Every structure is written in structure tokens, then in C-alpha cells.
Amino acid sequence: MPYTISDECIACGACAAECPSEAISEGDGKYVIDPDKCVDCGACAGVCPVDAPQEG
């Protein structure tokens, strides 16, 4: 199941830089994950300072 980014996102960009499938992009006030590109690796969750990326 693809990761999603919660409203806790502070738009720092750390997750986008870490994503191996380039599934994360800047959205309206927070980053968003394209579920069709997400490979469920969790790399984004490992670098987020506010734990915004969530599984499922």
C-alpha cells in the first residue's frame, strides 16, 4: 500500500530528495506522494523530521 503524507508536513523537502522512484512532489502547502509511483520502501518516512509520511 502506498505511503501518504499527513497534514503534519512542514514542506521541508527531505522526503522528496530521498525518494528513489521520484513519487514525491511539492503540493499545495505540503508534499504529496503519487500512489502509482510509490514503491512502499519507506525511505521518505526515515528522513522526515515530523513523521508526516504514513504507510497506507
N, CA, C and O atoms as a Maestro MAE file, in Angstrom:
{
 s_m_m2io_version
 :::
 2.0.0
}

f_m_ct {
 s_m_title
 :::
 protein
 m_atom[224] {
  # First column is atom index #
  i_m_mmod_type
  r_m_x_coord
  r_m_y_coord
  r_m_z_coord
  i_m_residue_number
  s_m_chain_name
  s_m_pdb_residue_name
  s_m_pdb_atom_name
  i_m_atomic_number
  :::
  1 25 0.843 -1.172 0.000 1 A "MET " " N  " 7
  2 3 0.000 0.000 0.000 1 A "MET " " CA " 6
  3 2 0.899 1.250 0.000 1 A "MET " " C  " 6
  4 15 1.833 1.332 0.798 1 A "MET " " O  " 8
  5 25 0.633 2.204 -0.870 2 A "PRO " " N  " 7
  6 3 1.488 3.393 -0.970 2 A "PRO " " CA " 6
  7 2 1.451 4.261 0.290 2 A "PRO " " C  " 6
  8 15 0.476 4.261 1.043 2 A "PRO " " O  " 8
  9 25 2.527 4.985 0.489 3 A "TYR " " N  " 7
  10 3 2.594 5.941 1.585 3 A "TYR " " CA " 6
  11 2 1.786 7.184 1.224 3 A "TYR " " C  " 6
  12 15 1.563 7.471 0.048 3 A "TYR " " O  " 8
  13 25 1.356 7.907 2.234 4 A "THR " " N  " 7
  14 3 0.704 9.202 2.063 4 A "THR " " CA " 6
  15 2 1.406 10.182 2.994 4 A "THR " " C  " 6
  16 15 2.127 9.774 3.905 4 A "THR " " O  " 8
  17 25 1.199 11.455 2.767 5 A "ILE " " N  " 7
  18 3 1.808 12.476 3.621 5 A "ILE " " CA " 6
  19 2 0.696 13.204 4.365 5 A "ILE " " C  " 6
  20 15 -0.230 13.746 3.760 5 A "ILE " " O  " 8
  21 25 0.809 13.204 5.690 6 A "SER " " N  " 7
  22 3 -0.221 13.814 6.533 6 A "SER " " CA " 6
  23 2 -0.096 15.335 6.542 6 A "SER " " C  " 6
  24 15 0.847 15.902 5.991 6 A "SER " " O  " 8
  25 25 -1.058 15.972 7.174 7 A "ASP " " N  " 7
  26 3 -1.066 17.427 7.293 7 A "ASP " " CA " 6
  27 2 0.035 17.946 8.215 7 A "ASP " " C  " 6
  28 15 0.229 19.157 8.327 7 A "ASP " " O  " 8
  29 25 0.753 17.045 8.872 8 A "GLU " " N  " 7
  30 3 1.875 17.441 9.724 8 A "GLU " " CA " 6
  31 2 3.064 17.930 8.891 8 A "GLU " " C  " 6
  32 15 4.004 18.504 9.440 8 A "GLU " " O  " 8
  33 25 3.033 17.713 7.595 9 A "CYS " " N  " 7
  34 3 4.117 18.079 6.681 9 A "CYS " " CA " 6
  35 2 4.470 19.560 6.817 9 A "CYS " " C  " 6
  36 15 3.590 20.421 6.815 9 A "CYS " " O  " 8
  37 25 5.777 19.846 6.934 10 A "ILE " " N  " 7
  38 3 6.255 21.220 7.022 10 A "ILE " " CA " 6
  39 2 6.914 21.664 5.715 10 A "ILE " " C  " 6
  40 15 7.553 22.715 5.667 10 A "ILE " " O  " 8
  41 25 6.759 20.872 4.662 11 A "ALA " " N  " 7
  42 3 7.269 21.181 3.319 11 A "ALA " " CA " 6
  43 2 8.772 21.442 3.296 11 A "ALA " " C  " 6
  44 15 9.234 22.363 2.622 11 A "ALA " " O  " 8
  45 25 9.529 20.641 4.024 12 A "CYS " " N  " 7
  46 3 10.984 20.818 4.053 12 A "CYS " " CA " 6
  47 2 11.674 20.202 2.835 12 A "CYS " " C  " 6
  48 15 12.777 20.612 2.475 12 A "CYS " " O  " 8
  49 25 11.026 19.211 2.197 13 A "GLY " " N  " 7
  50 3 11.585 18.597 1.006 13 A "GLY " " CA " 6
  51 2 12.507 17.422 1.245 13 A "GLY " " C  " 6
  52 15 12.999 16.828 0.286 13 A "GLY " " O  " 8
  53 25 12.752 17.073 2.480 14 A "ALA " " N  " 7
  54 3 13.650 15.957 2.786 14 A "ALA " " CA " 6
  55 2 13.158 14.654 2.173 14 A "ALA " " C  " 6
  56 15 13.954 13.864 1.666 14 A "ALA " " O  " 8
  57 25 11.865 14.431 2.217 15 A "CYS " " N  " 7
  58 3 11.298 13.185 1.693 15 A "CYS " " CA " 6
  59 2 11.472 13.089 0.173 15 A "CYS " " C  " 6
  60 15 11.808 12.026 -0.349 15 A "CYS " " O  " 8
  61 25 11.246 14.189 -0.525 16 A "ALA " " N  " 7
  62 3 11.342 14.190 -1.988 16 A "ALA " " CA " 6
  63 2 12.760 13.874 -2.438 16 A "ALA " " C  " 6
  64 15 12.959 13.155 -3.417 16 A "ALA " " O  " 8
  65 25 13.736 14.406 -1.733 17 A "ALA " " N  " 7
  66 3 15.129 14.165 -2.080 17 A "ALA " " CA " 6
  67 2 15.521 12.704 -1.866 17 A "ALA " " C  " 6
  68 15 16.417 12.195 -2.540 17 A "ALA " " O  " 8
  69 25 14.859 12.037 -0.941 18 A "GLU " " N  " 7
  70 3 15.198 10.650 -0.586 18 A "GLU " " CA " 6
  71 2 14.449 9.613 -1.419 18 A "GLU " " C  " 6
  72 15 14.879 8.461 -1.474 18 A "GLU " " O  " 8
  73 25 13.361 9.975 -2.059 19 A "CYS " " N  " 7
  74 3 12.507 9.020 -2.765 19 A "CYS " " CA " 6
  75 2 13.195 8.445 -4.010 19 A "CYS " " C  " 6
  76 15 13.534 9.193 -4.926 19 A "CYS " " O  " 8
  77 25 13.405 7.119 -4.050 20 A "PRO " " N  " 7
  78 3 14.089 6.508 -5.194 20 A "PRO " " CA " 6
  79 2 13.238 6.434 -6.463 20 A "PRO " " C  " 6
  80 15 13.776 6.274 -7.559 20 A "PRO " " O  " 8
  81 25 11.923 6.548 -6.323 21 A "SER " " N  " 7
  82 3 11.055 6.438 -7.502 21 A "SER " " CA " 6
  83 2 10.476 7.782 -7.938 21 A "SER " " C  " 6
  84 15 9.601 7.837 -8.801 21 A "SER " " O  " 8
  85 25 10.971 8.861 -7.337 22 A "GLU " " N  " 7
  86 3 10.523 10.216 -7.669 22 A "GLU " " CA " 6
  87 2 8.994 10.359 -7.598 22 A "GLU " " C  " 6
  88 15 8.374 11.006 -8.442 22 A "GLU " " O  " 8
  89 25 8.412 9.737 -6.571 23 A "ALA " " N  " 7
  90 3 6.963 9.746 -6.396 23 A "ALA " " CA " 6
  91 2 6.476 10.952 -5.598 23 A "ALA " " C  " 6
  92 15 5.271 11.194 -5.522 23 A "ALA " " O  " 8
  93 25 7.399 11.713 -5.003 24 A "ILE " " N  " 7
  94 3 7.015 12.810 -4.117 24 A "ILE " " CA " 6
  95 2 7.265 14.146 -4.799 24 A "ILE " " C  " 6
  96 15 8.330 14.390 -5.367 24 A "ILE " " O  " 8
  97 25 6.254 15.001 -4.728 25 A "SER " " N  " 7
  98 3 6.385 16.334 -5.312 25 A "SER " " CA " 6
  99 2 5.726 17.357 -4.387 25 A "SER " " C  " 6
  100 15 4.948 17.009 -3.499 25 A "SER " " O  " 8
  101 25 6.057 18.621 -4.621 26 A "GLU " " N  " 7
  102 3 5.502 19.687 -3.809 26 A "GLU " " CA " 6
  103 2 4.061 19.948 -4.213 26 A "GLU " " C  " 6
  104 15 3.755 20.160 -5.386 26 A "GLU " " O  " 8
  105 25 3.187 19.929 -3.223 27 A "GLY " " N  " 7
  106 3 1.779 20.191 -3.465 27 A "GLY " " CA " 6
  107 2 1.400 21.560 -2.931 27 A "GLY " " C  " 6
  108 15 2.245 22.450 -2.830 27 A "GLY " " O  " 8
  109 25 0.158 21.726 -2.595 28 A "ASP " " N  " 7
  110 3 -0.345 22.992 -2.088 28 A "ASP " " CA " 6
  111 2 -0.129 23.079 -0.579 28 A "ASP " " C  " 6
  112 15 -0.995 22.674 0.196 28 A "ASP " " O  " 8
  113 25 1.005 23.598 -0.166 29 A "GLY " " N  " 7
  114 3 1.310 23.751 1.251 29 A "GLY " " CA " 6
  115 2 1.970 22.561 1.902 29 A "GLY " " C  " 6
  116 15 2.441 22.660 3.035 29 A "GLY " " O  " 8
  117 25 2.016 21.434 1.211 30 A "LYS " " N  " 7
  118 3 2.699 20.246 1.723 30 A "LYS " " CA " 6
  119 2 3.097 19.373 0.538 30 A "LYS " " C  " 6
  120 15 2.640 19.587 -0.585 30 A "LYS " " O  " 8
  121 25 3.937 18.407 0.795 31 A "TYR " " N  " 7
  122 3 4.348 17.487 -0.262 31 A "TYR " " CA " 6
  123 2 3.302 16.384 -0.421 31 A "TYR " " C  " 6
  124 15 2.575 16.069 0.521 31 A "TYR " " O  " 8
  125 25 3.234 15.806 -1.605 32 A "VAL " " N  " 7
  126 3 2.277 14.742 -1.898 32 A "VAL " " CA " 6
  127 2 3.005 13.573 -2.553 32 A "VAL " " C  " 6
  128 15 4.053 13.749 -3.176 32 A "VAL " " O  " 8
  129 25 2.442 12.388 -2.405 33 A "ILE " " N  " 7
  130 3 3.017 11.175 -2.982 33 A "ILE " " CA " 6
  131 2 2.087 10.644 -4.057 33 A "ILE " " C  " 6
  132 15 0.893 10.461 -3.821 33 A "ILE " " O  " 8
  133 25 2.636 10.396 -5.239 34 A "ASP " " N  " 7
  134 3 1.878 9.793 -6.340 34 A "ASP " " CA " 6
  135 2 1.767 8.303 -6.042 34 A "ASP " " C  " 6
  136 15 2.778 7.602 -6.080 34 A "ASP " " O  " 8
  137 25 0.572 7.797 -5.748 35 A "PRO " " N  " 7
  138 3 0.427 6.384 -5.371 35 A "PRO " " CA " 6
  139 2 0.812 5.414 -6.488 35 A "PRO " " C  " 6
  140 15 1.151 4.263 -6.213 35 A "PRO " " O  " 8
  141 25 0.764 5.860 -7.734 36 A "ASP " " N  " 7
  142 3 1.140 4.987 -8.847 36 A "ASP " " CA " 6
  143 2 2.649 4.825 -8.972 36 A "ASP " " C  " 6
  144 15 3.118 3.865 -9.583 36 A "ASP " " O  " 8
  145 25 3.418 5.755 -8.400 37 A "LYS " " N  " 7
  146 3 4.881 5.684 -8.464 37 A "LYS " " CA " 6
  147 2 5.505 5.150 -7.178 37 A "LYS " " C  " 6
  148 15 6.627 4.643 -7.198 37 A "LYS " " O  " 8
  149 25 4.787 5.260 -6.064 38 A "CYS " " N  " 7
  150 3 5.318 4.843 -4.758 38 A "CYS " " CA " 6
  151 2 5.586 3.344 -4.743 38 A "CYS " " C  " 6
  152 15 4.731 2.543 -5.123 38 A "CYS " " O  " 8
  153 25 6.798 2.971 -4.294 39 A "VAL " " N  " 7
  154 3 7.178 1.556 -4.226 39 A "VAL " " CA " 6
  155 2 7.185 1.026 -2.785 39 A "VAL " " C  " 6
  156 15 7.727 -0.046 -2.517 39 A "VAL " " O  " 8
  157 25 6.588 1.776 -1.872 40 A "ASP " " N  " 7
  158 3 6.435 1.349 -0.472 40 A "ASP " " CA " 6
  159 2 7.752 1.032 0.235 40 A "ASP " " C  " 6
  160 15 7.808 0.123 1.064 40 A "ASP " " O  " 8
  161 25 8.800 1.771 -0.084 41 A "CYS " " N  " 7
  162 3 10.102 1.475 0.512 41 A "CYS " " CA " 6
  163 2 10.280 2.102 1.894 41 A "CYS " " C  " 6
  164 15 11.065 1.603 2.700 41 A "CYS " " O  " 8
  165 25 9.560 3.191 2.175 42 A "GLY " " N  " 7
  166 3 9.650 3.848 3.473 42 A "GLY " " CA " 6
  167 2 10.829 4.785 3.627 42 A "GLY " " C  " 6
  168 15 11.064 5.296 4.722 42 A "GLY " " O  " 8
  169 25 11.576 5.026 2.563 43 A "ALA " " N  " 7
  170 3 12.728 5.933 2.653 43 A "ALA " " CA " 6
  171 2 12.300 7.318 3.094 43 A "ALA " " C  " 6
  172 15 13.016 7.980 3.845 43 A "ALA " " O  " 8
  173 25 11.146 7.760 2.638 44 A "CYS " " N  " 7
  174 3 10.632 9.086 2.998 44 A "CYS " " CA " 6
  175 2 10.359 9.183 4.492 44 A "CYS " " C  " 6
  176 15 10.669 10.193 5.124 44 A "CYS " " O  " 8
  177 25 9.788 8.143 5.045 45 A "ALA " " N  " 7
  178 3 9.447 8.138 6.471 45 A "ALA " " CA " 6
  179 2 10.697 8.188 7.338 45 A "ALA " " C  " 6
  180 15 10.681 8.748 8.434 45 A "ALA " " O  " 8
  181 25 11.770 7.603 6.845 46 A "GLY " " N  " 7
  182 3 13.007 7.568 7.615 46 A "GLY " " CA " 6
  183 2 13.707 8.902 7.747 46 A "GLY " " C  " 6
  184 15 14.516 9.080 8.658 46 A "GLY " " O  " 8
  185 25 13.421 9.848 6.863 47 A "VAL " " N  " 7
  186 3 14.112 11.138 6.905 47 A "VAL " " CA " 6
  187 2 13.229 12.306 7.333 47 A "VAL " " C  " 6
  188 15 13.735 13.405 7.557 47 A "VAL " " O  " 8
  189 25 11.944 12.094 7.450 48 A "CYS " " N  " 7
  190 3 11.023 13.189 7.782 48 A "CYS " " CA " 6
  191 2 11.166 13.600 9.244 48 A "CYS " " C  " 6
  192 15 11.058 12.758 10.136 48 A "CYS " " O  " 8
  193 25 11.409 14.902 9.501 49 A "PRO " " N  " 7
  194 3 11.586 15.352 10.890 49 A "PRO " " CA " 6
  195 2 10.285 15.403 11.693 49 A "PRO " " C  " 6
  196 15 10.328 15.514 12.918 49 A "PRO " " O  " 8
  197 25 9.128 15.323 11.026 50 A "VAL " " N  " 7
  198 3 7.848 15.388 11.744 50 A "VAL " " CA " 6
  199 2 6.987 14.153 11.540 50 A "VAL " " C  " 6
  200 15 5.809 14.156 11.896 50 A "VAL " " O  " 8
  201 25 7.556 13.101 10.971 51 A "ASP " " N  " 7
  202 3 6.852 11.835 10.740 51 A "ASP " " CA " 6
  203 2 5.583 11.990 9.920 51 A "ASP " " C  " 6
  204 15 4.579 11.338 10.205 51 A "ASP " " O  " 8
  205 25 5.615 12.852 8.900 52 A "ALA " " N  " 7
  206 3 4.440 13.074 8.066 52 A "ALA " " CA " 6
  207 2 4.123 11.913 7.105 52 A "ALA " " C  " 6
  208 15 2.948 11.605 6.905 52 A "ALA " " O  " 8
  209 25 5.134 11.259 6.506 53 A "PRO " " N  " 7
  210 3 4.794 10.115 5.634 53 A "PRO " " CA " 6
  211 2 4.262 8.947 6.460 53 A "PRO " " C  " 6
  212 15 4.888 8.513 7.426 53 A "PRO " " O  " 8
  213 25 3.113 8.458 6.066 54 A "GLN " " N  " 7
  214 3 2.462 7.358 6.770 54 A "GLN " " CA " 6
  215 2 2.170 6.222 5.808 54 A "GLN " " C  " 6
  216 15 1.791 6.452 4.660 54 A "GLN " " O  " 8
  217 25 2.346 5.006 6.274 55 A "GLU " " N  " 7
  218 3 2.030 3.834 5.453 55 A "GLU " " CA " 6
  219 2 0.522 3.739 5.287 55 A "GLU " " C  " 6
  220 15 -0.232 3.825 6.256 55 A "GLU " " O  " 8
  221 25 0.095 3.559 4.034 56 A "GLY " " N  " 7
  222 3 -1.327 3.370 3.768 56 A "GLY " " CA " 6
  223 2 -2.029 4.590 3.651 56 A "GLY " " C  " 6
  224 15 -3.240 4.587 3.427 56 A "GLY " " O  " 8
  :::
 }
 m_bond[223] {
  # First column is bond index #
  i_m_from
  i_m_to
  i_m_order
  :::
  1 1 2 1
  2 2 3 1
  3 3 4 2
  4 3 5 1
  5 5 6 1
  6 6 7 1
  7 7 8 2
  8 7 9 1
  9 9 10 1
  10 10 11 1
  11 11 12 2
  12 11 13 1
  13 13 14 1
  14 14 15 1
  15 15 16 2
  16 15 17 1
  17 17 18 1
  18 18 19 1
  19 19 20 2
  20 19 21 1
  21 21 22 1
  22 22 23 1
  23 23 24 2
  24 23 25 1
  25 25 26 1
  26 26 27 1
  27 27 28 2
  28 27 29 1
  29 29 30 1
  30 30 31 1
  31 31 32 2
  32 31 33 1
  33 33 34 1
  34 34 35 1
  35 35 36 2
  36 35 37 1
  37 37 38 1
  38 38 39 1
  39 39 40 2
  40 39 41 1
  41 41 42 1
  42 42 43 1
  43 43 44 2
  44 43 45 1
  45 45 46 1
  46 46 47 1
  47 47 48 2
  48 47 49 1
  49 49 50 1
  50 50 51 1
  51 51 52 2
  52 51 53 1
  53 53 54 1
  54 54 55 1
  55 55 56 2
  56 55 57 1
  57 57 58 1
  58 58 59 1
  59 59 60 2
  60 59 61 1
  61 61 62 1
  62 62 63 1
  63 63 64 2
  64 63 65 1
  65 65 66 1
  66 66 67 1
  67 67 68 2
  68 67 69 1
  69 69 70 1
  70 70 71 1
  71 71 72 2
  72 71 73 1
  73 73 74 1
  74 74 75 1
  75 75 76 2
  76 75 77 1
  77 77 78 1
  78 78 79 1
  79 79 80 2
  80 79 81 1
  81 81 82 1
  82 82 83 1
  83 83 84 2
  84 83 85 1
  85 85 86 1
  86 86 87 1
  87 87 88 2
  88 87 89 1
  89 89 90 1
  90 90 91 1
  91 91 92 2
  92 91 93 1
  93 93 94 1
  94 94 95 1
  95 95 96 2
  96 95 97 1
  97 97 98 1
  98 98 99 1
  99 99 100 2
  100 99 101 1
  101 101 102 1
  102 102 103 1
  103 103 104 2
  104 103 105 1
  105 105 106 1
  106 106 107 1
  107 107 108 2
  108 107 109 1
  109 109 110 1
  110 110 111 1
  111 111 112 2
  112 111 113 1
  113 113 114 1
  114 114 115 1
  115 115 116 2
  116 115 117 1
  117 117 118 1
  118 118 119 1
  119 119 120 2
  120 119 121 1
  121 121 122 1
  122 122 123 1
  123 123 124 2
  124 123 125 1
  125 125 126 1
  126 126 127 1
  127 127 128 2
  128 127 129 1
  129 129 130 1
  130 130 131 1
  131 131 132 2
  132 131 133 1
  133 133 134 1
  134 134 135 1
  135 135 136 2
  136 135 137 1
  137 137 138 1
  138 138 139 1
  139 139 140 2
  140 139 141 1
  141 141 142 1
  142 142 143 1
  143 143 144 2
  144 143 145 1
  145 145 146 1
  146 146 147 1
  147 147 148 2
  148 147 149 1
  149 149 150 1
  150 150 151 1
  151 151 152 2
  152 151 153 1
  153 153 154 1
  154 154 155 1
  155 155 156 2
  156 155 157 1
  157 157 158 1
  158 158 159 1
  159 159 160 2
  160 159 161 1
  161 161 162 1
  162 162 163 1
  163 163 164 2
  164 163 165 1
  165 165 166 1
  166 166 167 1
  167 167 168 2
  168 167 169 1
  169 169 170 1
  170 170 171 1
  171 171 172 2
  172 171 173 1
  173 173 174 1
  174 174 175 1
  175 175 176 2
  176 175 177 1
  177 177 178 1
  178 178 179 1
  179 179 180 2
  180 179 181 1
  181 181 182 1
  182 182 183 1
  183 183 184 2
  184 183 185 1
  185 185 186 1
  186 186 187 1
  187 187 188 2
  188 187 189 1
  189 189 190 1
  190 190 191 1
  191 191 192 2
  192 191 193 1
  193 193 194 1
  194 194 195 1
  195 195 196 2
  196 195 197 1
  197 197 198 1
  198 198 199 1
  199 199 200 2
  200 199 201 1
  201 201 202 1
  202 202 203 1
  203 203 204 2
  204 203 205 1
  205 205 206 1
  206 206 207 1
  207 207 208 2
  208 207 209 1
  209 209 210 1
  210 210 211 1
  211 211 212 2
  212 211 213 1
  213 213 214 1
  214 214 215 1
  215 215 216 2
  216 215 217 1
  217 217 218 1
  218 218 219 1
  219 219 220 2
  220 219 221 1
  221 221 222 1
  222 222 223 1
  223 223 224 2
  :::
 }
}
